[in-house]
């Protein structure tokens, strides 16, 4: 039964809509026909005939069945057509006809609606010709318009009057000012017209034949017609701040208060806020807020406050100095707080919770824009929100309300950043949020802190921050994170990882403790998060080592050697106060090793990079032959184990092996035995790569390990070069385009040619001959890169030959 009733109701609405569209179409057709005949009469110079057809066209506006929305469409078509009639009246003036005669002649129209529209049209031309003063015509038209009492028709007639006469007012600096009147006459006319239009608008609520909701919908469709008066007031050049304060605003308030209609009061207050300048609102803020206390109980004062605060918030961003000047005279925040508290006191229990929190959201946005660094103001607003929520039963706090609480907490983040930890009520509001909302809030907190770049200088602050973002870095128990957007997850965890870079405690011990706190929190997030967070932790410790530890290298001095060997595992951080706790370097590296070990198996390439970076960092802090040197060996050997056991991707293995070789070449603290073991393993891995061309490149890179600070072994270099050459020969058989490998080999031989006597010129000449032969016999499209590289190599040989005779006979 209910479905049938609902279906019948929808059919009735659909039929009514069709009827309105059909009715509009028929009415517009008749109006257009008469408009066409009117224009033809004007073209033939027959004004009397044109007025007759204009009368018939305007008669269509008397239709009693058209709804406001469709009436407006009809009105705008007729409005545009009447422009040609106004132009004709001005032409008649040029022919010598008096405008007064025309003004009287149009009053002969039998229907009052047509008569008044024609009078306004002639009146606009009357004022333009200055045969009569502007103030006289305005007054006469206003009085004549009172004769039309139908609400819909009367509203549109007066709206027509506003549109036709908007540039005919005797405004300041207008050509009609002086004898035609002054700004006071403009204001008086617009105020009178607003009063009458508002009265007609309210009367629409009393019309019979429609239910309440339909009547209210009709009224809302026509609110801009009434608001046009206020728009015209705001556009008057003569309305400055003084005039607005002394005349305009008091009269507007009088109209608002006298009408006693909630819909009217709501719209007019909103219109006043929207159309007048922010500067005017700032200087009349007390009056505006006080006026809200006299409104009907049904008026949504909260919306008025939000609109006003949003406008002033935006204004504060561009006119900060002016805000500050006004604030010295009147406490802007205090004024808003006073009246918002009054709303909460008088309407708090009756008002919907969602609306109350929306009001607080707007208030905190206003406060942050106007007073960006004032933490106390924000704290007061959050305290009010806590009281609101405490007064509500837990079940009545909907998800919409909680989302507004999240907005309330997010807004201060951008300007306050770490200052949010001084907001006493921030944790209380967080406690009412669901875990998913806490996660959203945590991401915003992390982004705000990272973007602010403010240093985290105490362990207490670290602990509080980690507590606030717990749901982001640890996850929500029972939540299936596989459903999360991968991009958003990566972004949030990347921001979380960046937090560690902001930690800057005064001493190395506190700095290390802060890093440990982050590590402990990050570990709870699982391996998926540790991919992003552990590297950040490890590099933060490397930064700590680089900043605070400076241990000199051993020299040949036996005294320094004895001093270095006395306690190899401890180093004194530079900058530490005398008597302050010392940080064990060995303990720090053990911490790093365990951190890398936790992700190495799952993310081997990342683990290898972190381990190798650790080896490089030891160049500056580990003396040769100490206990800590063994830890360095452990780092390097573990990198080799990860390479061998965990890496399977060919490209990743190539990258990792190059890094391993490069790191061993730079390392300067290994003992001879340890270094030989590591380089021997790396050299073996070069020959185990899947592709021969990759093996060839690896052996060429491998030569640098035996030309490092720790190792000068020409025999091993030559052995690697010979192995690479052998691989070049085998690759040449399988693919002619691998000629570029010979170019790589040639460049490596040239690199060692100056330093090693074992590299003979004949070997280089042989390689050059092979390269030239292969380039000539292979298609250019296949060896374009090799050809370019070889050409550059030839240029380099010629350049060196001019400066070193050893290179002269190579080409």
Helices and strands as residue ranges (DSSP letters): H 2-43, H 47-59, G 60-62, H 68-94, H 99-105, G 106-108, H 112-129, H 134-145, H 151-165, H 183-203, G 204-206, H 212-221, H 223-235, H 241-243, I 244-248, H 249-259, H 262-275, H 278-283, H 285-291, G 292-294, H 301-318, H 320-329, H 332-347, H 353-370, H 375-390, G 394-396, H 399-411, H 413-416, G 417-422, H 426-430, H 435-452, H 459-468, H 470-473, G 481-483, H 486-498, G 499-502, H 508-523, H 527-548, H 558-566, H 585-600, H 604-617, G 618-620, H 627-645, H 650-666, H 672-686, H 692-702, G 703-706, H 714-734, G 736-739, H 740-753, H 761-777, H 784-801, G 805-807
